[in-house]
Amino acid sequence: MLGKLVIWPDRCRGCRSCQLACSFARTKEFNPSESCITLERDVATERTAPMIQTLCCNLCGGSPACAAACTYSAITYEPVPMIEIRHEGGFGE
């Protein structure tokens, strides 16, 4: 089962729980610099929101630690069924 992370910036409180959970899931250390998540701050609104580095994240094998750690539901995980793409015949037929 594949899935996707959904970010809800208006729910984020900047607590960094997602960032610490990610780093621990990846390296067994609480080290924000090892996380696939950075927190970005919008200077105009003074809001903070998590940003996922997609090339780094593997969704923790279908049970993302970041989503489980977020008590504000600023990051949620939505499982989606695997999509099969089938090509019938060859090119140019």
VEXZA-258750 format. One record per atom (N, C-alpha, C): x, y, z; residue in one letter. Coordinates in Angstrom, 1 decimal. Atoms other than C-alpha are relative to their C-alpha. Last residue first. Layout:
[site [X Y Z] "A"]
...
***
This chain:
[site [1.0 1.0 0.5] "E"]
[site [0.6 -1.0 -33.1] "E"]
[site [-1.3 0.6 -0.1] "E"]
[site [0.2 -0.1 1.5] "G"]
[site [3.3 1.8 -32.9] "G"]
[site [-1.0 -1.1 -0.5] "G"]
[site [0.1 -1.3 0.6] "F"]
[site [4.4 0.9 -29.4] "F"]
[site [-0.2 -0.1 -1.5] "F"]
[site [-1.2 -0.8 0.1] "G"]
[site [3.7 -2.5 -28.2] "G"]
[site [-0.2 1.3 -0.6] "G"]
[site [-0.6 -0.1 1.3] "G"]
[site [0.6 -4.4 -27.1] "G"]
[site [1.3 0.9 0.1] "G"]
[site [0.4 1.2 0.9] "E"]
[site [-1.4 -3.8 -24.0] "E"]
[site [0.7 0.2 -1.3] "E"]
[site [-0.1 -0.3 1.4] "H"]
[site [0.3 -1.5 -21.5] "H"]
[site [-0.3 -1.2 -0.8] "H"]
[site [-0.2 1.1 0.9] "R"]
[site [-0.7 -1.9 -17.9] "R"]
[site [0.0 0.5 -1.4] "R"]
[site [0.0 -0.6 1.4] "I"]
[site [-0.4 0.7 -15.2] "I"]
[site [0.4 -1.2 -0.9] "I"]
[site [-0.7 0.8 1.0] "E"]
[site [-1.3 -0.6 -11.8] "E"]
[site [-0.2 0.6 -1.3] "E"]
[site [0.6 -0.2 1.4] "I"]
[site [-2.1 1.9 -9.1] "I"]
[site [0.8 -0.9 -0.9] "I"]
[site [-1.0 0.0 1.0] "M"]
[site [-1.3 0.9 -5.5] "M"]
[site [-0.7 0.0 -1.4] "M"]
[site [-0.3 1.3 0.6] "P"]
[site [-4.1 1.7 -3.2] "P"]
[site [1.0 0.2 -1.1] "P"]
[site [0.7 0.2 1.2] "V"]
[site [-3.9 5.0 -1.3] "V"]
[site [0.4 -1.3 -0.6] "V"]
[site [-0.3 1.1 0.8] "P"]
[site [-3.0 5.5 2.3] "P"]
[site [-0.8 0.0 -1.3] "P"]
[site [1.2 0.6 0.7] "E"]
[site [-3.5 9.0 3.6] "E"]
[site [0.5 -1.2 -0.9] "E"]
[site [-0.3 1.0 1.0] "Y"]
[site [-1.0 10.2 6.1] "Y"]
[site [-1.3 -0.6 -0.5] "Y"]
[site [0.9 1.2 0.0] "T"]
[site [-1.5 13.4 8.1] "T"]
[site [0.5 -0.9 -1.1] "T"]
[site [-0.4 1.0 1.0] "I"]
[site [0.9 16.2 9.0] "I"]
[site [-0.9 -1.2 0.1] "I"]
[site [-0.5 -0.9 1.0] "A"]
[site [-0.5 19.3 10.8] "A"]
[site [0.6 -0.9 -1.1] "A"]
[site [0.4 0.5 1.3] "S"]
[site [-2.6 16.8 12.8] "S"]
[site [0.4 1.0 -1.1] "S"]
[site [0.9 -1.0 0.5] "Y"]
[site [-2.0 18.9 16.0] "Y"]
[site [-0.5 -0.4 -1.4] "Y"]
[site [1.2 -0.1 -0.8] "T"]
[site [-0.5 16.0 18.0] "T"]
[site [-1.0 1.0 -0.5] "T"]
[site [0.6 -1.3 0.0] "C"]
[site [2.1 15.3 15.3] "C"]
[site [-1.3 0.0 0.7] "C"]
[site [-0.5 -0.8 -1.1] "A"]
[site [4.1 12.2 16.3] "A"]
[site [-0.7 1.4 0.0] "A"]
[site [0.4 0.6 -1.3] "A"]
[site [2.1 9.7 14.2] "A"]
[site [0.4 0.9 1.2] "A"]
[site [1.5 -0.1 -0.1] "A"]
[site [2.3 11.9 11.1] "A"]
[site [-0.4 -0.5 1.4] "A"]
[site [0.3 -1.5 -0.1] "C"]
[site [6.1 12.3 11.5] "C"]
[site [-1.5 0.2 0.3] "C"]
[site [-0.2 -0.5 -1.4] "A"]
[site [6.6 8.6 12.2] "A"]
[site [-0.4 1.4 0.2] "A"]
[site [-0.9 -1.2 -0.2] "P"]
[site [5.1 7.7 8.8] "P"]
[site [0.1 0.4 1.5] "P"]
[site [0.5 -0.4 -1.3] "S"]
[site [3.5 4.2 8.7] "S"]
[site [0.9 1.2 0.5] "S"]
[site [1.4 0.0 0.0] "G"]
[site [3.7 3.0 5.1] "G"]
[site [-0.6 0.4 1.4] "G"]
[site [0.6 1.2 0.4] "G"]
[site [7.3 2.0 4.9] "G"]
[site [-1.5 -0.1 0.1] "G"]
[site [-0.2 0.9 -1.1] "C"]
[site [8.5 5.0 6.9] "C"]
[site [-0.6 -1.4 -0.3] "C"]
[site [1.2 0.2 -0.7] "L"]
[site [7.0 7.2 4.2] "L"]
[site [0.1 -1.0 1.1] "L"]
[site [0.5 1.2 0.5] "N"]
[site [10.2 6.9 2.2] "N"]
[site [-1.3 -0.4 0.7] "N"]
[site [1.0 0.7 -0.7] "C"]
[site [11.3 10.5 2.6] "C"]
[site [-0.5 -1.3 -0.7] "C"]
[site [-0.5 0.6 -1.3] "C"]
[site [14.6 11.7 1.4] "C"]
[site [-1.0 -0.9 0.6] "C"]
[site [-1.0 0.9 0.4] "L"]
[site [13.8 12.6 -2.2] "L"]
[site [0.5 -0.8 1.2] "L"]
[site [0.6 1.2 0.6] "T"]
[site [10.5 14.1 -1.0] "T"]
[site [1.1 -1.0 -0.5] "T"]
[site [-0.9 0.2 1.1] "Q"]
[site [12.1 16.6 1.3] "Q"]
[site [-0.3 -1.3 -0.6] "Q"]
[site [-0.5 1.3 0.2] "I"]
[site [9.0 17.4 3.4] "I"]
[site [1.0 -0.1 -1.2] "I"]
[site [-0.3 0.3 1.4] "M"]
[site [8.3 20.9 4.5] "M"]
[site [0.7 -1.3 -0.1] "M"]
[site [-1.0 1.1 0.4] "P"]
[site [6.7 21.5 7.9] "P"]
[site [0.1 -0.1 -1.5] "P"]
[site [0.6 1.2 0.6] "A"]
[site [4.9 24.8 8.5] "A"]
[site [1.1 -1.0 -0.4] "A"]
[site [-1.1 1.0 0.3] "T"]
[site [5.6 27.9 10.6] "T"]
[site [-0.7 -1.2 -0.6] "T"]
[site [0.4 1.4 -0.2] "R"]
[site [3.4 31.0 10.7] "R"]
[site [1.1 -0.9 -0.4] "R"]
[site [-0.6 0.5 -1.2] "E"]
[site [4.6 34.6 11.2] "E"]
[site [-0.5 -1.5 0.4] "E"]
[site [1.1 0.5 -0.8] "T"]
[site [2.1 35.7 8.5] "T"]
[site [0.5 -0.5 1.4] "T"]
[site [1.1 -0.9 0.1] "A"]
[site [4.6 37.9 6.6] "A"]
[site [-1.1 -0.4 1.0] "A"]
[site [-0.2 -1.2 -0.8] "V"]
[site [7.7 36.1 7.8] "V"]
[site [-1.2 0.9 0.0] "V"]
[site [0.4 -1.1 0.9] "D"]
[site [6.5 32.7 6.6] "D"]
[site [0.1 1.3 0.8] "D"]
[site [0.7 -1.0 -0.7] "R"]
[site [8.6 30.2 8.6] "R"]
[site [-0.4 1.1 -1.1] "R"]
[site [-0.1 -1.3 0.7] "E"]
[site [9.7 26.9 7.1] "E"]
[site [-0.9 1.0 0.7] "E"]
[site [1.1 -0.9 -0.3] "L"]
[site [10.3 23.9 9.2] "L"]
[site [0.3 1.3 -0.6] "L"]
[site [-0.5 -1.3 -0.5] "T"]
[site [12.5 21.2 7.7] "T"]
[site [-1.3 0.9 0.3] "T"]
[site [0.9 -1.1 -0.2] "I"]
[site [11.6 17.6 7.4] "I"]
[site [0.7 1.2 0.5] "I"]
[site [0.5 -0.4 1.4] "C"]
[site [13.6 14.7 6.0] "C"]
[site [-0.9 1.2 0.0] "C"]
[site [1.4 0.1 0.3] "S"]
[site [15.4 14.6 9.4] "S"]
[site [-0.3 0.3 -1.5] "S"]
[site [0.1 1.2 0.7] "E"]
[site [19.1 14.1 10.0] "E"]
[site [-1.4 -0.3 -0.5] "E"]
[site [-0.8 -0.1 1.2] "S"]
[site [19.7 17.7 10.9] "S"]
[site [-0.1 -1.3 -0.8] "S"]
[site [0.7 -0.7 1.1] "P"]
[site [16.9 17.5 13.4] "P"]
[site [0.7 0.1 -1.3] "P"]
[site [-0.9 -1.0 0.6] "N"]
[site [18.8 15.0 15.5] "N"]
[site [-0.7 0.6 -1.2] "N"]
[site [0.8 -1.2 0.1] "F"]
[site [16.9 12.7 17.8] "F"]
[site [0.9 1.1 -0.4] "F"]
[site [-0.5 -1.1 -0.8] "E"]
[site [18.9 9.5 17.1] "E"]
[site [-1.0 1.2 -0.2] "E"]
[site [0.1 0.3 -1.4] "K"]
[site [17.7 6.1 15.9] "K"]
[site [0.7 1.0 0.9] "K"]
[site [-1.4 0.2 -0.5] "T"]
[site [18.9 7.1 12.4] "T"]
[site [0.1 -0.5 1.4] "T"]
[site [-1.1 0.2 1.0] "R"]
[site [15.8 7.1 10.1] "R"]
[site [1.3 -0.4 0.6] "R"]
[site [0.4 1.1 0.8] "A"]
[site [12.9 6.7 12.6] "A"]
[site [1.1 -0.4 -1.0] "A"]
[site [-0.1 1.3 -0.8] "F"]
[site [14.7 8.9 15.1] "F"]
[site [-0.3 -1.2 -0.8] "F"]
[site [-1.4 0.3 -0.2] "S"]
[site [15.2 11.7 12.5] "S"]
[site [0.2 -1.3 0.8] "S"]
[site [-0.6 0.4 1.3] "C"]
[site [11.6 11.5 11.4] "C"]
[site [1.5 -0.4 0.2] "C"]
[site [0.5 1.4 0.3] "A"]
[site [10.3 11.6 15.0] "A"]
[site [0.6 -0.5 -1.3] "A"]
[site [-0.7 0.9 -0.9] "L"]
[site [12.5 14.6 15.8] "L"]
[site [-0.4 -1.4 -0.3] "L"]
[site [-1.4 0.0 0.4] "Q"]
[site [11.2 16.5 12.7] "Q"]
[site [0.8 -0.9 0.9] "Q"]
[site [-0.1 0.8 1.3] "C"]
[site [7.6 15.6 13.4] "C"]
[site [1.4 -0.1 -0.4] "C"]
[site [0.1 1.5 -0.3] "S"]
[site [7.9 16.7 17.0] "S"]
[site [0.1 -0.8 -1.2] "S"]
[site [-1.1 0.8 0.6] "R"]
[site [9.3 20.1 15.8] "R"]
[site [-0.1 -1.5 0.4] "R"]
[site [-0.6 0.8 -1.1] "C"]
[site [6.9 22.1 18.0] "C"]
[site [1.2 -0.9 -0.3] "C"]
[site [-1.5 -0.1 -0.1] "G"]
[site [6.3 24.7 15.3] "G"]
[site [0.6 -0.8 1.1] "G"]
[site [-0.3 -0.8 -1.1] "R"]
[site [2.5 25.0 16.0] "R"]
[site [1.6 0.2 0.2] "R"]
[site [-1.3 0.1 -0.5] "C"]
[site [1.3 23.6 12.7] "C"]
[site [0.3 1.0 1.1] "C"]
[site [0.0 0.8 -1.3] "R"]
[site [-2.4 23.5 12.2] "R"]
[site [1.3 -0.1 0.7] "R"]
[site [0.7 -0.8 -1.0] "D"]
[site [-2.6 26.3 9.5] "D"]
[site [-0.1 -0.7 1.4] "D"]
[site [-0.8 -1.1 -0.6] "P"]
[site [0.1 24.6 7.5] "P"]
[site [-0.7 0.7 1.1] "P"]
[site [1.1 -1.0 -0.3] "W"]
[site [-2.0 21.4 6.9] "W"]
[site [0.8 1.1 0.8] "W"]
[site [-0.4 -1.1 -1.0] "I"]
[site [0.5 19.1 5.2] "I"]
[site [-1.1 1.0 0.1] "I"]
[site [0.7 -1.3 0.2] "V"]
[site [-0.7 15.9 3.6] "V"]
[site [0.4 0.9 1.1] "V"]
[site [0.0 -0.9 -1.2] "L"]
[site [1.6 12.9 3.4] "L"]
[site [-0.7 1.2 -0.4] "L"]
[site [-0.5 -1.4 0.1] "K"]
[site [0.8 10.4 0.7] "K"]
[site [-0.1 0.7 1.3] "K"]
[site [0.7 -1.1 -0.6] "G"]
[site [0.3 6.7 0.4] "G"]
[site [0.6 1.3 -0.2] "G"]
[site [-0.7 -1.3 0.0] "L"]
[site [1.4 3.4 -1.0] "L"]
[site [-0.9 1.0 0.7] "L"]
[site [0.8 -1.2 0.0] "M"]
[site [0.0 0.0 0.0] "M"]
[site [0.9 1.2 0.0] "M"]
***
